[in-house]
Amino acid sequence: MIQRIQTVYLLVVMLISAILPFWVNLWSDANGNEIYAQNEILISIVFYVISVLALVAIVLFKNRKNQFVVNRLNLLLNLFLLGFFVYRSLNLSGETSVSEKGIGMLIPVISIVFLVLANRAIKKDEDLVKSVDRLR
């Protein structure tokens, strides 16, 4: 259902993960070449999987428990990607030449924030349904 707030949050995660990594650079190497997600095949696959999981969570609007589980899986994948970016940035700073970190390294952080907000909204809906069932 599009009128639920968690659907909007998941739609934002889907759009951020599918489009933004291919427009903003993730980092620059020692030669000054900007590295985007399409340059690294594993990173682009992970971004697409994150986007597809957000779409699957939107489709699972009737089953809130499965939607919550899919969001948790998506959250773990984003944490894995964030950990990879932190590892990569620590390796970049140790080079002899100056290399720059791009703004694209913050995409998993933004996705994590919206996934946590979506999980809170799903939990709130689930608690509301349980309270209504208890009154019957």
C-alpha positions in Angstrom: 0.0 0.0 0.0 1.5 3.3 -1.1 -0.3 5.3 1.6 1.7 3.8 4.4 4.8 5.7 5.5 7.1 2.7 5.4 6.3 2.3 1.7 7.6 5.8 1.1 10.8 5.0 3.2 11.4 1.8 1.2 10.8 3.6 -2.1 13.4 6.2 -1.1 15.9 3.3 -0.2 15.1 1.7 -3.6 15.7 4.9 -5.6 18.8 5.8 -3.6 20.4 2.4 -4.1 19.4 2.0 -7.7 20.2 5.4 -9.1 22.5 7.4 -6.9 25.7 5.2 -6.8 26.0 5.4 -10.6 25.9 9.3 -10.6 28.1 10.2 -7.6 31.6 8.9 -7.2 32.5 6.5 -4.5 36.2 7.4 -4.3 39.1 8.6 -6.4 42.2 6.6 -6.8 45.8 7.9 -6.7 45.7 8.8 -10.4 42.7 11.0 -9.9 40.3 8.6 -11.7 36.9 8.7 -10.1 35.5 5.3 -9.2 31.7 4.8 -9.7 29.6 1.8 -8.8 29.6 0.6 -12.4 33.4 0.3 -12.3 33.3 -2.2 -9.5 31.0 -5.1 -10.5 30.6 -6.5 -7.0 29.6 -3.1 -5.5 27.1 -2.6 -8.3 25.6 -6.0 -7.7 25.2 -5.3 -4.0 23.5 -2.0 -4.7 21.1 -3.7 -7.1 20.3 -6.4 -4.6 19.6 -3.7 -1.9 17.2 -2.0 -4.4 15.5 -5.3 -5.2 15.1 -6.2 -1.5 13.5 -2.8 -0.9 11.1 -3.5 -3.8 10.3 -7.0 -2.4 9.6 -5.4 1.0 7.2 -3.0 -0.7 5.3 -5.8 -2.3 5.1 -7.7 1.0 2.8 -5.0 2.5 0.1 -7.6 3.4 2.6 -9.7 5.5 4.2 -7.3 7.9 6.3 -10.0 9.6 8.0 -11.0 6.4 8.4 -7.4 5.4 10.2 -6.8 8.7 12.5 -9.8 8.1 13.3 -8.6 4.5 14.1 -5.1 5.9 16.4 -6.7 8.5 18.2 -8.6 5.7 18.5 -5.4 3.7 19.9 -3.7 6.7 22.5 -6.3 7.2 23.5 -6.0 3.5 23.8 -2.3 3.9 26.0 -2.7 7.0 28.2 -5.1 5.0 28.5 -2.6 2.2 29.3 0.2 4.8 31.9 -2.0 6.4 33.5 -2.6 2.9 33.5 1.1 2.3 35.2 1.9 5.6 37.8 -0.8 4.9 38.4 0.6 1.5 38.7 4.2 2.8 41.2 3.1 5.4 43.3 1.5 2.6 42.9 4.6 0.5 44.3 6.9 3.1 47.5 4.9 3.5 48.6 5.6 -0.1 51.6 7.7 -0.9 49.6 9.9 -3.2 46.6 11.8 -2.1 43.3 10.0 -2.9 39.8 11.3 -2.1 36.8 9.7 -0.6 33.6 10.4 -2.6 30.2 11.3 -1.3 28.9 7.9 -2.6 30.4 6.2 0.4 27.5 7.7 2.5 24.8 6.0 0.5 24.6 2.9 2.8 24.3 5.2 5.8 21.3 7.0 4.3 19.8 3.7 3.3 20.3 2.4 6.9 18.5 5.4 8.3 15.5 4.9 6.0 15.4 1.2 6.7 15.3 1.7 10.4 12.5 4.3 10.0 10.6 1.8 7.9 11.1 -1.0 10.4 9.8 1.3 13.2 6.7 2.1 11.1 6.1 -1.6 10.4 6.5 -2.4 14.1 4.0 0.4 14.9 1.5 -1.0 12.4 1.9 -4.6 13.8 1.4 -3.4 17.4 -1.7 -1.5 16.3 -3.2 -4.6 14.6 -2.4 -6.7 17.7 -4.1 -4.2 19.9 -7.2 -4.1 17.7 -7.3 -7.9 17.7 -7.1 -8.0 21.5 -10.2 -5.8 21.8 -12.4 -8.2 19.8 
